[in-house]
Amino acid sequence: MTRTAAAQGDHGVLVTAVMLSCLLVAGHVTAQSAAPAPHIPGMAMAAAEPMPPPFYREWTFHVLIGLIAATAGVFAHRTWSRRRWRRPPAGVMQEAVLVVDLIASTQLATHHGGSLAMRARNALEERTLAAARRQGVAFVENTGDGCMMTFPSVTAAVQSAVALLRDLRDRPPDLAPGPPLDVRAGVTYGEILLDSRGGRHGAAINKAFRLMGVPSDAFVAVEGEERLKAVPDRNRIFLDEEAANEPGSGAVAPRQVGVCRLKGFTGFHRVYEMPWNGA
């Protein structure tokens, strides 16, 4: 919750409490005006003067109580909001992140129908999970057109991506009359925040999504930096610098693709590709 939303919630609590106080005071005044004057035996009615009400029936007392209640409500609301929306992470750990995404899923639905597009998504999810389970995947989240997963090591994440792409190449799912499945994969490594339910969060996950979808024309020429002549735009596995330099990141050394900017991240970032299309 933002500060603006919290302030609006506090203002609403205060207004509600004050309105309730005003209603109490109005009801009290109405009751006082409608009640008959007290009769004191031995005194004429015309000469009798009303007794002053006790302090707890004075309207100022009710207003004071209302303001105290409003103040207490504001503090209680703030405390509840902070505990609800600013919970600290349940844990912090280092993990490798693998993001896999289906290419041109919208075109599949447009040209071949929603049924075929759904079959393609299901086939990709089944193949991805099968490859990931063999590598001891720690966490899986469906992203609609793909999956986001975390692994205890970069090696496990890279091997899962390689196994998936080779499986799609060697055993393409039956999606006739649609085309073969084309995917992109991104692998990063870094600090992951765990919430109380085991969900994963953190910059490393956001970076994996940006890395997976970076277009080939986003790479820039930087003096002294190597760059591939042809940057693949599909059926590829891109790694960030942290993942590429992690010990044992793969049996085959990744090669540098080039340098690019990633949306949401400052500066330039080296991008690496993991070769997988061999035998």
C-alpha positions as CSV (number, residue, x, y, z in Angstrom):
1,M,0.0,0.0,0.0
2,T,1.4,3.4,-0.9
3,R,1.5,6.3,1.4
4,T,-1.3,8.1,-0.4
5,A,-3.6,5.1,0.0
6,A,-2.7,4.8,3.6
7,A,-3.4,8.5,4.2
8,Q,-6.7,8.1,2.5
9,G,-7.5,5.2,4.8
10,D,-6.6,7.2,7.9
11,H,-8.7,10.1,6.7
12,G,-11.7,7.8,6.2
13,V,-11.3,6.3,9.7
14,L,-11.1,9.8,11.2
15,V,-14.2,11.1,9.3
16,T,-16.2,8.0,10.2
17,A,-15.4,8.4,13.9
18,V,-16.2,12.1,14.0
19,M,-19.5,11.5,12.2
20,L,-20.5,8.8,14.8
21,S,-19.6,11.2,17.6
22,C,-21.8,13.9,16.0
23,L,-24.7,11.5,15.8
24,L,-24.3,10.6,19.4
25,V,-24.3,14.2,20.4
26,A,-27.3,15.0,18.3
27,G,-29.2,12.0,19.7
28,H,-28.3,13.1,23.2
29,V,-29.4,16.7,22.6
30,T,-32.7,15.5,21.1
31,A,-33.4,13.3,24.1
32,Q,-32.6,16.1,26.5
33,S,-35.0,18.5,24.7
34,A,-37.8,15.9,24.6
35,A,-37.5,14.9,28.2
36,P,-39.9,16.6,30.7
37,A,-38.4,19.0,33.3
38,P,-37.7,17.2,36.6
39,H,-40.3,17.8,39.3
40,I,-39.0,18.5,42.8
41,P,-41.6,17.8,45.6
42,G,-42.6,20.8,47.6
43,M,-41.8,23.4,45.0
44,A,-44.1,24.9,42.5
45,M,-43.6,23.8,38.9
46,A,-43.2,27.4,37.7
47,A,-40.5,28.2,40.2
48,A,-38.6,24.9,39.7
49,E,-35.3,25.1,37.8
50,P,-33.8,22.1,36.0
51,M,-31.0,20.3,37.7
52,P,-27.7,20.5,35.7
53,P,-27.0,17.2,34.0
54,P,-24.0,15.1,35.2
55,F,-20.7,15.6,33.4
56,Y,-21.0,12.3,31.5
57,R,-24.1,13.6,29.8
58,E,-22.6,16.9,28.7
59,W,-22.2,17.3,24.9
60,T,-18.6,18.3,25.3
61,F,-17.9,15.0,27.0
62,H,-19.3,13.1,24.0
63,V,-17.3,15.2,21.5
64,L,-14.2,14.5,23.6
65,I,-14.9,10.7,23.6
66,G,-15.5,10.8,19.8
67,L,-12.1,12.5,19.2
68,I,-10.3,10.1,21.4
69,A,-12.0,7.2,19.5
70,A,-11.1,8.7,16.2
71,T,-7.4,9.1,17.2
72,A,-7.3,5.6,18.4
73,G,-8.8,4.3,15.2
74,V,-6.3,6.1,13.1
75,F,-3.3,4.6,15.0
76,A,-4.9,1.2,15.0
77,H,-5.5,1.4,11.2
78,R,-1.9,2.5,10.6
79,T,-0.5,-0.4,12.7
80,W,-2.7,-2.9,10.9
81,S,-1.8,-1.5,7.5
82,R,1.9,-1.7,8.2
83,R,1.8,-5.2,9.4
84,R,-0.3,-6.3,6.4
85,W,1.5,-4.5,3.6
86,R,5.1,-4.3,4.9
87,R,5.7,-7.8,5.9
88,P,9.4,-8.6,5.9
89,P,10.5,-11.5,3.7
90,A,10.4,-14.9,5.2
91,G,13.8,-15.8,3.8
92,V,16.6,-14.7,1.5
93,M,18.6,-17.1,-0.6
94,Q,20.7,-17.4,-3.7
95,E,19.1,-19.2,-6.6
96,A,19.2,-19.6,-10.4
97,V,16.1,-18.4,-12.3
98,L,14.9,-19.9,-15.5
99,V,12.2,-18.2,-17.5
100,V,10.7,-20.0,-20.6
101,D,8.2,-18.3,-23.0
102,L,6.3,-19.4,-26.1
103,I,6.9,-17.3,-29.1
104,A,4.0,-15.9,-31.2
105,S,1.2,-17.5,-29.0
106,T,-1.2,-14.7,-30.1
107,Q,-0.6,-15.5,-33.8
108,L,-1.3,-19.2,-33.1
109,A,-4.6,-18.3,-31.6
110,T,-5.4,-15.8,-34.4
111,H,-4.5,-18.0,-37.4
112,H,-5.1,-21.5,-36.0
113,G,-7.7,-21.0,-33.3
114,G,-7.7,-20.8,-29.5
115,S,-7.8,-24.6,-29.2
116,L,-4.5,-25.1,-30.9
117,A,-2.9,-22.3,-29.0
118,M,-4.0,-23.9,-25.7
119,R,-2.6,-27.3,-26.8
120,A,0.7,-25.5,-27.6
121,R,0.8,-23.9,-24.1
122,N,0.0,-27.3,-22.4
123,A,2.6,-29.1,-24.4
124,L,5.3,-26.5,-23.5
125,E,4.3,-26.6,-19.8
126,E,4.5,-30.5,-19.7
127,R,7.9,-30.6,-21.5
128,T,9.3,-27.8,-19.3
129,L,8.2,-29.4,-16.0
130,A,9.5,-32.8,-17.1
131,A,13.0,-31.4,-17.9
132,A,13.0,-29.3,-14.7
133,R,12.0,-32.1,-12.3
134,R,15.0,-34.1,-13.5
135,Q,17.3,-31.2,-12.3
136,G,15.7,-30.7,-8.9
137,V,13.6,-27.7,-9.5
138,A,12.8,-25.7,-6.3
139,F,9.9,-23.5,-7.4
140,V,7.6,-23.4,-10.5
141,E,5.1,-20.7,-11.5
142,N,3.0,-20.7,-14.6
143,T,3.2,-17.4,-16.5
144,G,0.4,-18.1,-19.1
145,D,2.7,-18.6,-22.2
146,G,5.5,-20.3,-20.3
147,C,7.0,-20.9,-16.8
148,M,9.2,-19.2,-14.3
149,M,11.3,-21.6,-12.2
150,T,14.1,-21.5,-9.7
151,F,17.0,-23.9,-9.1
152,P,19.7,-24.4,-6.5
153,S,22.4,-23.9,-9.2
154,V,22.9,-22.4,-12.6
155,T,24.0,-25.7,-13.9
156,A,20.6,-27.2,-13.1
157,A,18.7,-24.3,-14.7
158,V,20.9,-24.4,-17.9
159,Q,20.6,-28.2,-18.3
160,S,16.8,-27.9,-17.9
161,A,16.6,-25.3,-20.7
162,V,18.9,-27.3,-23.0
163,A,16.9,-30.5,-22.4
164,L,13.7,-28.7,-23.2
165,L,14.9,-27.2,-26.5
166,R,16.4,-30.5,-27.6
167,D,13.2,-32.3,-26.7
168,L,11.1,-29.9,-28.7
169,R,13.5,-30.3,-31.6
170,D,13.7,-34.1,-31.5
171,R,10.1,-34.8,-30.6
172,P,8.0,-31.9,-31.7
173,P,4.5,-32.0,-30.3
174,D,1.7,-32.8,-32.7
175,L,0.2,-29.3,-33.4
176,A,-1.0,-29.8,-36.9
177,P,-1.9,-27.7,-38.8
178,G,0.1,-25.3,-36.7
179,P,3.9,-24.7,-36.9
180,P,6.5,-26.2,-34.6
181,L,6.9,-24.6,-31.2
182,D,9.5,-21.8,-30.9
183,V,10.6,-20.7,-27.4
184,R,13.0,-18.3,-25.7
185,A,14.7,-18.9,-22.3
186,G,16.5,-16.6,-19.9
187,V,18.7,-17.7,-17.0
188,T,19.9,-15.4,-14.2
189,Y,21.5,-15.9,-10.8
190,G,21.1,-13.7,-7.7
191,E,19.3,-13.0,-4.5
192,I,15.8,-14.3,-4.2
193,L,13.3,-13.2,-1.5
194,L,10.9,-15.8,-0.2
195,D,7.5,-14.8,1.2
196,S,5.6,-16.7,3.9
197,R,4.0,-19.0,1.3
198,G,7.2,-19.9,-0.4
199,G,6.7,-17.5,-3.4
200,R,9.7,-16.0,-5.1
201,H,10.4,-12.3,-5.6
202,G,13.4,-10.2,-6.5
203,A,15.4,-8.3,-9.1
204,A,16.9,-11.6,-10.4
205,I,13.5,-12.8,-11.5
206,N,12.6,-9.5,-13.2
207,K,16.0,-9.5,-15.0
208,A,15.3,-13.1,-16.3
209,F,12.1,-11.9,-18.0
210,R,13.9,-8.9,-19.5
211,L,16.8,-11.1,-20.7
212,M,14.5,-13.7,-22.1
213,G,12.6,-11.2,-24.3
214,V,15.4,-8.9,-25.3
215,P,15.2,-8.3,-29.1
216,S,18.2,-8.8,-31.4
217,D,18.3,-5.1,-32.4
218,A,18.7,-4.0,-28.7
219,F,22.4,-4.8,-28.7
220,V,24.8,-1.9,-29.1
221,A,28.4,-1.7,-30.3
222,V,30.8,-1.1,-27.4
223,E,34.5,-0.6,-28.0
224,G,36.5,-3.6,-26.7
225,E,33.4,-5.8,-26.4
226,E,32.8,-9.0,-28.4
227,R,29.6,-9.4,-30.3
228,L,28.0,-12.2,-32.3
229,K,27.5,-11.4,-36.0
230,A,24.0,-12.9,-35.9
231,V,21.9,-12.8,-32.7
232,P,19.3,-15.5,-32.6
233,D,15.7,-14.3,-31.9
234,R,14.2,-17.7,-31.1
235,N,15.1,-21.2,-29.7
236,R,17.8,-19.6,-27.6
237,I,19.1,-19.6,-24.0
238,F,20.4,-16.2,-22.8
239,L,22.3,-15.8,-19.6
240,D,23.2,-12.7,-17.6
241,E,26.8,-12.1,-16.5
242,E,26.3,-13.5,-13.0
243,A,24.9,-16.8,-14.3
244,A,27.6,-17.1,-17.0
245,N,30.4,-16.6,-14.4
246,E,28.9,-18.9,-11.8
247,P,31.2,-21.9,-11.3
248,G,29.9,-24.9,-13.2
249,S,27.3,-23.0,-15.2
250,G,27.3,-25.7,-17.8
251,A,29.4,-28.4,-19.5
252,V,29.8,-26.1,-22.5
253,A,31.0,-22.5,-21.9
254,P,28.5,-19.8,-22.8
255,R,29.6,-17.3,-25.5
256,Q,29.1,-13.6,-25.3
257,V,26.3,-12.3,-27.4
258,G,26.9,-8.6,-26.8
259,V,26.0,-5.6,-24.6
260,C,22.5,-4.1,-24.3
261,R,20.3,-2.2,-22.0
262,L,17.5,-3.9,-20.1
263,K,14.3,-2.1,-19.3
264,G,14.1,-1.3,-15.6
265,F,17.8,-1.8,-15.0
266,T,20.5,0.9,-15.2
267,G,23.6,0.7,-17.3
268,F,24.7,-1.8,-19.9
269,H,24.6,-5.5,-19.4
270,R,26.6,-8.3,-21.0
271,V,24.5,-11.1,-22.4
272,Y,25.7,-14.6,-23.0
273,E,24.2,-17.5,-25.0
274,M,24.4,-21.2,-24.1
275,P,24.9,-23.4,-27.2
276,W,22.5,-26.3,-27.3
277,N,21.8,-27.3,-30.9
278,G,24.6,-29.9,-31.1
279,A,24.2,-33.6,-31.0
